[in-house]
């Protein structure tokens, strides 16, 4: 049996590093941005979970813009609970590891 949206919301919030910023969008998606400095962005919709590594591009010597790098996406309604949570946890861990490897 697949998890509900609320269960995914709780799972994602619990498995991201603090602090976690949440943003509810008009289309029903929730964005979670995790870490300080930011490391991971997760988008939860009523049917999928998408994970990005936080990344920026420099537009000038003092200005930058967020440009997340896609790590992976999962249609959570199509997979079982155990497989889905393991896959999303692996995506989150991979994004954190990749982002931290870039810190100097």
N, C-alpha and C positions, 0 to 999 in steps of 0.2 A: 504494500500500500504506500502511496506517495504521501509526503508531508503536506501540510497546509501552508498557505502564505504566512500565517502568523508563526508557525513553527520555524519556517525558514528565516523569518525576520529575527527571531530569538537566537537561532543558531548562528547566523552571521554576526549579530551584535556581540555574542559571547566569544567568538573565535577571532576577532580582530584585536590588534594591539590598541591600547589606550593612548591618547584620547580618540574617541570616535565621533565624528560629526555626521549627522543625518540630515538629508534633505528630501522632502516629499515633493514630487513633481505632479503637475496637473494631469499627466497621462497615467497616473497610478503607480509609477515607478518610485522606488526609494533608493537613494544613493547614500552609501556609507563611505566616508573617507577616514582612513585609519593612520595613526602614527603622528609623531612630532619629531622631525619633519615628516610630512606625509609619505606613506609607503605604498598603500593599497587603496584602490577604489573598487567598490562592489556595487553593482546595480541589480536590484531585486524587482522583478515584475510579477504579475499574477501567473506567469508561465515559465520564467527563466531566471537564471542567475548568471551574471557576466562579471568577470574579474579582470582588472587592469593593474599594471604596475604604474605607480605615480611617476610621471616624468615631466620635465619642463624643457622649453626651448628659450634661448636667450634672444630677445628682440633688440637688445642694445646693451651697453655696458652695465646698466642698472635696472633694466626691465626684463621680465620674463613672463611667459604664458604657460599654463598647464597644457601638456600634450601627452595624455596617458597612452601607454602601450598595452594593447590587448594581450592577455594571457590565455583566456579561454572562456567558453560559455557553455551552459548546461540547460537543457529543457527539463526542469525538475519534475514536471507532471508526467514525463515519459519514463522515469527511472524509479527504482525502489528506494526506500528511505536510506538504507545502509550504503548502497552504491552511490547515491546522490551526495550524501554528506561526506563520504570519503573523497569523492571527486572534487567537491567544492573546497574542502580543507586542503587538498593537494594544490589546487589553483592558488588559494590564498598564501600558502606556505611558499610556493614558487615565486609569487609576486614579491613577497617580503624578502626572500633570499636574493633575488635579482636586484631589487632596489638597494638593499644594504651593501651589496658588492660594489656599488657605484659610489658609496660614501668615501670621502677622503679625510 
